[in-house]
Amino acid sequence: MTADDSAGDLDCLAELAGIESVHRDYFGRQTVVSQETKRALLRALGFPVDDPAGLASALRSFAERSWWRALEPVCVTIAPDPIRVGLTLTQAAQGDALEWWLTEECGRSHRGVARWDDLPVREERALEGRSIERRELEIGIALPFGYHRLEVGDLGTTSVIVAPKHCFLSRPEAGKERTWGLAIQLYALSSPTNWGVGDFSDLREIAQVTASAGGASVALNPLHELDPANPAAASPYAPSSRLHLNVASLDVEAIPDFAECSEARRIATSPAFAARLSDLRAAPLVDYESVATCKRAILDVLFAWFRRHHLERKTARGRAFQAFVEAGGPALQQLATFETLREHFSDPPFSFGPAAWPQAFRDCTSQAVAKFSAVHSERVQFFAYLQWNADVQLAAAERACAEMPVGLFRDLAVGASPDGAEAWSDPATLLRDVTLGAPSDPLNVHGQSWGLAPQSPIALRERAYAPFSALIRANMRYAGALRIDHVMGWQRQFWIPVGHPPSDGAYVRFPLADLLAVVALESARNTCIVVGEDLGTLPDGFRETMRDSQVLSSRLLYFERAEDGEIAAPEQYPTAAVVSPGTHDLPTLPAFWTARDVQLRATLGLLPVGESPADALAHRESEREAFLSAFLRAHALGIDVATRLRSAGASPEPADLRALVAAAYRYLARSPSLMLTVSLDDMLGSALQVNVPGTVLEHPNWQHKAGVPISKLLQDAGFAAVIDAVRERASV
């Protein structure tokens, strides 16, 4: 085989596997993907590509695999279209009659018989001297939405997914009612009862405050489980498991065992412990490690109490826990086992995660892991106990949203930590040798590498999208809306080989239509609105596809522009959208107006190449003027306030800055978009940025607390001003 043959095989296999050979960045610059990148991505997907013979064999097998199996692993149908399943057989295997059995998800079964010769031929192919036909079997049954199973004679089985055409769009109905909701970072909430970090009880309280102010939802940062063994790794967008909840958000004192256990109360109310909690509450930044130490000390005591007084006695609480564990199935067992292992291997050199563990423990299905889980069953049970209580407390927060049209508005991160529980539990689906990222854009001229493991589109289809549906279902639990971080990943994802810069990345295609069908099915079942974070470089026609599926778009005041380049007027925003000024990765309105973010990025060396601080400040001055003009045209801001703001530049008076923030939300409130999210940081006048992309230790990301306790929010001048501004949505 020549080098040219090998290169051609590599290109063909990459194309079949969905790796795009060229891509353009935000600026329109084209990149041709290198052979080295293609080889690395194919290797990560499990293809043997390191020698010409292995590459040629992999190409042949992958190209022909659908012709050598009678049934594909999954058939996705959009109701009310008929169910059509492809059958692929060699002439030698073709029989006269095919008996089939279809079992609905609920257990109801159907039987039928089809004659092979009566089935329409869709494709024919000759392979290895054999004639192969692909024919189409139509199942003339109107199935309910769901995940069903079809068995055809002795040929095998396939999953049949029947989904609605659209995602659920609840109250508000399109074009009839527009709502607003409060956007918070849960960890940042301040209260006299939490232990230095916002918890699920704080969430319940702020939901009640939001409802009393007329809000329809509480939008949250992701609630995914992080790494209990490394509390300082606090980014909610780099989770250990997106299938489970962050137990750092537990309200320890709200666990019923706390009221029963005098030993836990004695420790928690001791002078030294109480003083430590007081310091943690008063600190302006969340001290995750100290909070975790305090919580774990009490949680260990509570679990010991629970085992003795509830599990062993089989009380109602004990039975409820057992039912939760049974419902959690293998996924919960794997998480709890992983976290027990993570705790066990907490010292160097094993503390860096599964890749550093002894080989036998890196495979979640190994005998060594099974034996470890049995020997440490009590500790495994402890981590399940934490998940149970987190689930109970999140359910209580949802009940506090009962009168809201939407309720909790959750967030699903685009990927998971390659060293976390999700990747360890499912290494065939989550790939550790590539990382998600993005090509260059105005804020990241060198591109981005997020350090997150993606799901394999090939593995997803082979498993009938079960890992994907489980992920969507877990995050729609207790939610009235779900935001999908980087929703473009349903069509294509930018993958970078681990250890390489973003310039070595490539886009990998995903089965958009099938994934949208699964999301629509779960959305309908969970009566959950779906919102896509569709910011950045978008594939052609992507937003139109999302709109047709009733996935709401994300539109930001900072970025929305009319065709002439001017700030988009409120009426120019789309109806099927959620609008807000910015996101957690962007400056708050007060930071934007005072150029605090420009100063921060200059200090951190994060300004675009070739842009000086003076240039950035001059550009910000022109942006302020553009927004003032837009607000005045829309009558969202008074002329007198605008005049003072122009004169003050980046140093406005506090009252004028509050008026500016209120004007921005009044402006957005007049858009036809179905949902508006209001940032608590904006309302409270914070100039502290939640997260500065491109930093780890250089900036206290995910640590800043809200400056006003939840109980005093309704009395805060900035909070009240924005509430007054957005309430007009109900009357416009």
N, C-alpha and C positions, 0 to 999 in steps of 0.2 A: 504494500500500500504506500503510495507516495504522500509527501507532506501536503500536497494540494488536496488529495483525497481525504486525508484526515481533517484538514481545515473545513472542507465542504461538509463532512459528516458532523463536525462540531456545530457549524452554522445551521444545518438542517435540524439537528436534535434541539438546539436552543430555540429555534422557531417553533417546533412542535411542543416544547415545554412551556412556551409562552414568554420567552425572554425576547424583548424587543431589541433589534439590532441598532437602532438609532433613536435618539430622543432630543427634544428641544427644552431649554430651560425657560424661565420667566421672561428673559430678554430676547428669546427667539434664536439663541445660539444653538447650533446643532452639534451633538456629540455622537460619534460612531463608537459603539461599544467594542472594546477590545476582545481578542480571543481569550486572553487571560481571565477577564471578567466572566465571559460566558462559561469557561471551564470551571471557575470557582463556584458560580451559581448552580451549574448543573451538578457539581459534586455535592453541594449542600442539599440538593433535591434528591440525592441518593443514586445518581447515575455513575457508573464506573467509566470515567473519561480520561484516565491517566495514561492509557496506552492505546495505540490505534486499533488493535483487535477488540479490546473491551468497548471502545467507543463505537465501532461499527456494529458490534453485537447489540449494544444498548439502543442505538438508533433503529435497527431492524425490529427489535422486540417492542419498542415503544410505538413505532409507526404501525405495527401490525396487531397490537394487542387486542384492539376492539374486534378484529376479524377472527380471533381464536377463542373468543368466549361467547357463549350463546346469548347472555344477557349482560347489559351494562349494570353497574352497581346501583344506579338511581335513575328514575324517570320523574321529571318535574312537570306538572301540569297546572295551568292557570284556569280555574273554573270560570265559565262553564264549558271550556273546551273538552272534547272527548279525550280519554286516556289512550294514548297510542304508544306501544312498547315495541322496540325493535328486537327482532330475533335473528341471530346470525348462525347459520349452519352450513356445513359442507354437504355436498350431495349425498354422501354416504350416510350421513346422520339424519337426513330428512325422512320423517315418517309420514304416514297418512293422516293421523289425528294427533292433536296436541290438547291434552287436558290441563286446565289451569285452575288454581285456587287463589282467591284474593281475600286476604284477612284484613279487615279494617282495624284501625288503632284501638277501637273499643272492644274488639274481639269478634264482631259479627263477620261471618264468612260468606263467600260467594264462589260458585263453581261454574265452569263453562268448558266447552270443547270447540276447537277450531280445526279446520282442515288446512294443512300446510299449503296445498295447491290453491286454496281460495284466498290466501293472504297476498296483498299487493307487494310486488317486488320493489324495493327502494334502491338497492345497490347490488352489484355483482363484482366479484374479484376472483382472480386465479392466483393462488399462493402454493408454492411447493408442489405443483402439479395437481392441485385440488381446486375444484370449482366451489366457490363459497357465495351464498346468497344472504342478503339481509332483507327480511320481510317485516311487515308491520302488523302487529296484533292490536286490534282495537277492542277495548273493554267497554261494552255498552252499559255501564252502570254509573249513575250519578252519585259519586262518593262525597261525603262531607269533607271539609277542610281537615287536613291532618297528615300523619305519617302512617302509611299502610304498607302491606307486604304482599307481593305477587310471586307465586310459585308456578312454574310452567313445567309439567311433567317431571322428568328426571334431569331437565336441562339446568335447573338452578333457580335462584330467587333474585328478586330485585326490590328495592324500596320504591314506593310510589308516593310522591309528595304532591298533595293537592292544595293549592293556595289561592287566596283571593287576588284580584288584579291590583288592588290598592292597599296601602297601609291604612290602619285605623286613623281617623281624624275625628276626635271626639269634640265635645264642647271645648272650644268654640267650633261651630260649624263654619265651613268656608264661606266667607263673605257675609256672615250674619252677626258674628260677635267677635270682638278682638279683646285680648286680655293682656295683662302685665303680670310679671312675677319677679320675685326677689332673687338675685344671684348671690350666693355666698360661698365662702371657703369654710367648710365645717370646722376644721381645726382652729380657725381664727376667732370663733365666737367667744365672747367673754360673758361669764356669769359668776356669781358668788359661790356656786356649788360645784362647778367642774374642777378638775384636778390639774389645770394648767393647759388644757387643750379642749377645744370644743368637742362635745360628745353627743350621743344620740338623744339624750334628754334635752340638751340645748337645741337640737334640731326640732324636737317636738314643740319647744317653747317658741322658737322663731316662726314656726309654721302657724302657730296661733296668732302671733303678732301680725304676720303677713295677711292672714285671713281677715283679721279685724280691720286692716287698712284697705281691704278690697282686692288684695292680690289673688291671682289664680294659681300660682305655683311657687315652689321654692326650688331654684336651680342649684345643683350641687357639683362640687368637684367629684371625681370618681371615688366611690366607696370601696374600691378593691382592697383585698388583703395585701399588705406590704410585707416586710420581713421582720417578724418579731425579734429575731436575733440581732438585727441591726436597725434599731429605731431611728437613727439619724438619717437613714436613707428614706426620706419622707415624701418624695415626689409621688403624687397619686397617679401620675401617668407612666410610672415605671414599676408596675405592680409585680408581686410574686404570683398572685393568682387573681384573674378577673372573674373567676367563678364564685369567689367567696368574699366575705366582708372584712373590712379592716377592724380588727379587735382593739386597736388603739383608741377607737371611738367609743368604746364601752363606758357607760356610766356605772362605775363599780358599786356605788351606793344604791343604785336603782335595781340591782340584782336582788331578788327576794331573799336569797341566802344571807345577804348582808344584815337584813333586819333580824334574822333568826340567830346569827352566829355572834355571840358576845365576844369571842376572841378577836374576830375581825374588827368589830367596833372598838374594842379596847386599843388595838394597834393604831387604827385610823384616828382616834381622838387623843392619843398620847401627845404631850406637849411638843416633843421633837418632830413627830410626824405631821401634826397639825401646822406647825410653823413652816415645815418644808412645803406643804400644800399652799399655804398662804403666799410664800415667796414665788411659787410656780404660777399662781394666778396673777400676781402683780407684775411679773416679768413682761416686758413688751414683746419678746420673742418666745415662741414655743421651744422649750427644752425637752425634746422628744425622749432623750435617753433617761433623764431624771423622772419624767412622767411615767415612762414604761417601768422603771424600777419601783416606783411607788405602787403602781397598779398591780404589777406582778406579785408583789409581796402580799397583797390582800387577796388577789385572785387565787393564789395557791391555797390560802387558808379556806376560802369559800368553797373551792372544789373538794377539799378534804371533808368539809362539813356536808356538802351535797352528797358525796358518796356514802357517808355513814348514815345520814338521816333521810335520804330520799332514794338513792339507787338501791341500796341494800334492803331497804324496807318496801321498795316498790310502791312508793306514794304516787299521787297524781303527777307531781312534778317529775319524779323519776321516770314514770311511763311516758310523759311528754318528751323528755329528753331522748329516750330510747326510740320513740317514733320519729323524732327529728333525724337521728342517726340512720335509721333504716331508710328514710326518705332521701337522705343525702347520698346513700349508696357508695359505690367505689370512689367517686370523686371526693367526697368528704373524708373517707378513710385514707386516701392517698395524701390529701392536704395535711391531715393530722399526723400521719406517719412522717411526711416530709419535715414538718415543723419539729417533730420530736428528734429526727436525725439532725436537723439544722442546729438544734439546741445541744445535742450530744457532741457534735463536731464543731463546737463554737470556738475552740482555741486554734491558733495557727499551727500547722499550715492548712488545716482543714476548713478554717473559717471563711475561706473565699468562695464557698459554695460547692455544689455537687462535683464540679470538674476537679476539685482538689480532694474529694473523699476517696477512700479506698475503692478500687474498681468494682467490687461486689455490690457496693451501695449506690452506684450511679444508675443502675437499672432498677426501676421501681417494681419490676416483676420478678426480681431475683429471689432465690431461696434465702439469701442473707438478709434481704429486706423483710421478707415474711417472718423469719425467725426473730429479727430485731423488733418488729411490730408486736409479736406475741410476748416477748420478754418484757417489753416496755408498754404493755397494753394500757396500764393506768395513765401513763403520760400521754399516750395517743388519745385516750379518752378525755384528758384535760383540754387538749386543743380543740376537740369537738365540742366540749362544754362551752368554750369561749365563743365558737361560731354560733352555737344555739342561742346564747344570751344576746349576741349581736343581732341575730335574726329577730328575736322577740322585741328588742328595743327599737329596731328599725320599723317593725310592724306597728308599734305604738306611735311612732312619728307619723306613719302614714295615716293612722286613724285621726290624728290631729288635723289632717288635711281634708277631712270628710266633706266639708262644705265648699271646698275649692273646686272650680271646674276642671283643673288639671291635677294638682297635688304635687307630689315629689317629681322633680325633673332631674333624672339621673344622667350619668355620663359614662360612656364606655371607652376606655383607652384603646389606641390602635394596636398595641402590641404588649408583650409581657417580658419581664426580665429573663434573659437566657439562663440565669442561675436560680430561678425561682421555682415554686411548686408546680405551676402550670406546665413549664417546659420539662421539668423532671418527670411529671406524670404522663406526658404525652409527647415523647421525643420524635415520634414519627410524623406528628402534625406541626409542632413548633420547632423551627430550625435554629440551631445554635450557631451555625457557621456563617450566617449572614445577619445583617442588622438593617432595620428600616431607617429611612431617611428621606431626603429631598434634594433635588438639584438646586443650583444657586437661584436666589431671588433677591429683591432689594434689601431685605433685612439680614440675609446670610449669603454674601456674595461667593463664599467658597462652598456653599451647599451645607446640608445638615446630616449628621449621623446620630441617631437617637439611642443607639445601644439596646434596641428592643428586638426580640425574636418574633418573626412573622409566622403565620400559619402557611403551610404548603397548599397551594391550590390543587395539586395532584392528589395529595392525601385527603383533602376535604371531599373531593368527588368520590374517591375510592371508598370512603366511609359514609357515603350518602349524606354528607354535610352535617353529620351528627355533632361533631365538635363545635361547629359554627352555630347551629341552632341552640345547643346547650349554653353557649356564651350569651346569645341574645336573650334567651329565656331567663337566665340567672340575673341579668341586669334590668330586665323589665319587671322583676319581682318588686312589688310595693311601689311601682312607678306609674305615673300618669303620662310621662313623656320620657324619652331616652334620646340623648344627644350621642351621635356617633362621631368620635374624634377621627379626623382625616377620612371622611366617608369615601373619598376617591379611591381608597384602597379596595373597595368592592369591585372596581374595574381594573385597576392596576396599582402596583406598589413599587416604590423605588427601593431596590435592594442593593446593599453594599457588602462585599466580602469583608468579614471581620478582619480588622487590622489595616484596612485600606481606607483612603480618603474618599469623600463623596464623589469626587471626580471619576472614580473607578466604578461607580454604580450603574445600574440599568433598571429599566422598568420591566416588571413581570406581570403578565395579564392574569386576571381572575375571572371566573364565570359570573359576570354581573347579573345576568337575567336570573340564574338559579339562586344566587344569594339574595337578590331582591325578593324573590318568591318566598324564601324561608323567612325573611324579615317581615314580609306582609302577613304571613301565616301567624307568626308569633305576635305581631302587633295586634291583629284581630283578636287572637285568643286572650291576650292580656289587656285589651282595650287601652293600648299605649301608643301615643303619638310618637312618630320618629322624626328626628331632626338631624340633618347631616351638616357637619362642619366642612363646608365646601370652599375653603379659602386657599389661595395659592394657585399653582399651575393645574388647570383642569383639562381633561380630555375633551375634545370637540363633542358637543351635544350632551355632555354629562348632566348639566343642570336640567335640561329638558327631560331627560330620562327620569331623573329624580322627581321632578314636578309631576310627571305622568303617573308615577307610583305613589304620589302623596307623601313623599319624604320632604319635609320642609327645609328650605335653604337657610343658611346663616348669612346675615348681611350686617356689616359694621359701618357705623357712621364715619369712622376714620378713613375707610377705603371706598365707599360707594360714590361713584362719579357719574354724571350725565354724559351723553355722547360728546358734548363740547368741552369736557374736562372739568366743568364746574362741579361744586358739591351737589350731589343729587338732592332734588327737592323731595319732601315727604311723599308726595303722590307718585313719585317715580319708583318707589320701592315695590317689590312684588308682593302679592297677597300671600302666597304660600311660602312664608318666611318667618324666621325669628330675628328680630332686630335688636341691636345693642350698640353702644359706642365702641367697645373693644372686647378683649378677652383677657384671660389670666396671663398671657404672654406679652401683653401690650400695656402701656402706661395707663393709669387711671386718668380720668378727665382732669383732676387737679394737677397731676404730674405732667400731663400733656401741656396744659395751659401755662404752667410755670417753667416748662422746659426742664423739669427735674430729670426726666428720662434721658434727655440729650446730655446733660452733665454727667449722669451716671454712666452712660455708654462711652462717653469720652474718657472718663476716668478708668474704665475697664478695658479700654482699647478695642471697643466693639463698633466704632463708627465705620461705615463703608470705606473701602480703600480709596484714597484720594480725597476724602471729605474731611475738612478741618472742623474743629469745634465751632469756629466762627461761621463757617458755611452752614453747618447744621442749625445753629441758632438763627441765622438769617432766614433759612427755609422755614423754620418753625414760626417765625414772625409772619411770614406770608400766609402760612396755614391758619394762624389765628385770625388774620384779617378775612380770609376766605370764609371761615366758619361764622364770624360775626356778620358778614354780609348775608350769608344764607339764613341765619337766624332772624335777621331783621326783615328780609324779604318774606319770610313765613310768619312774621308777627309773633315769633316765639320769645322775643327778647325786647325789652323797652329801649328806646333810643338813648335815654339818659344813662342807663347801665352800660350800654354799648360804648358810649362816649368815654365813660370812666375807664372801662376795660381797655380801650384803645390807648388811652393816655398812660395807663399803668403798665402796659406791656406784660412782662413775665412776673410782675409783682403786684397783683391786684389786692384790694382789700378783701378780707374774709367774706364779708356780706356780698360783695360783687362776684366773688368766685362761686359762692353758693348759688347766686342767681344764674350764673353762667351754666353751672351743672344742671340746674332745673330747666333752663332753656333748651339744653341739648336733649333732655328727655321729653320735653314738651314737643320738640321738633319731631322726634321719632314716634311719639304717641299719635301724631297726626298722619302717620303712614297707614296704608291699608293692610299692612302685614298682620298676620293673625296673632302673633305673640311678640311681646316686648319684654326683655329681661333687664332689670335694674340692678346695677352693681352696688352692693352695700358699701364697698370702699368709696365709690363715687359719692354716695349719699353722705358719708361721714367726712368727706373732704380729705381723704388720705392721699398723699403723694408717694406712697410706698408701693413699689411694684411687686406683685405676688411672685412672679417668676421672670427672671431675665434669661432668655435662651442663650446658650453658649457659655453659661457659667455653672459652676458646681459649688466650690467653696468660696468663690470671689464675692458672692452676694448671698444674703440669708433667704434663699428661695423657700417658699412654703412655710415660713415661720412667723411672719408679721401678724399680730393680733389686731382685731377690731378695737378701736379706742373707746367704744361706748358699750356698756353691758346691754344685753338683750332687753332687760326690763325697762331700760330708759330710752329705747330707740324712738318710741312714739313722741317723746318730749324733745328729741334732738331737732334743732332748727333745720339742718341740712336734710335729714330724713323726711321731715314734714314738708319741706319745700318740693322735693321730688315727688312725694306722694300726691300732693296737690296738682303737680304738672301732669302726671300720668293718668289721673282719675278722669280726665276729659275723654279718654279713649271710650269710655262707656256712653258718651253722649254725642260723639262725632259720627 
